Amino acid sequence: MDYKTVLIKTDTLGASMVRGATAIRSLSDESFVTPEMLLTNLSHAVRRAIAGSSRPFYSAALLRAAGQLRGLEGATEEQWRAAFRVATDAIGDLGGAKCGDRTMLDALLPGLDAWQAAIEAKRYPSEAFAAAAVAAEAGAAASATMTPRAGRAAYMGDRALGVPDGGAVAVAIWMKAVASVLGC
């Protein structure tokens, strides 16, 4: 997979995420040699470039995923899915949120569940990740009706209703970019 192509497609996000995408684009080709190196370098890049609560969540998630893939020259779909799971768990552990709290987890968790279900249904890995991206997008859209219980939106209360959670939308966008590069 051409990881750089995936990451370049993420520049349609908010200003902070655009800075993150720009930082990722500036990574050297050596940063993409192994899955562990890729995820570690991504973590460092986003930690330096993005602001707000997304910074520690993405950084911790990527480092935890890197640890899951430690020592591998390449990774199977199952290994990538396991890394995605530990990354998602890292975000919940760090922020204390869960699905339904109106955070990025409202895209990540449905995406992970759809990915797992598609694999269990014997779909091709790229199709399974495409299903994950669709579920993440649906989860992000559904966050517009959720009463915020965690994250930045919790400070806004009911005033946040009607607008999808920004973190969940960002997840849906980059997951769709990954699915696009996978050919779905």
Secondary structure by P-SEA (a helix, b strand, c coil): caaaaaaaacccccaaaaaaaaaaaaccccccccaaaaaaaaaaaaaaccccaaaaaaaaaaaaaaaaacccccccaaaaaaaaaaaaaaaaaacccccccccaaaaaaaaaaaaaaaaaacccaaaaaaaaaaaaaaaaaacccccccccccccccccccccccaaaaaaaaaaaaaaaaacc
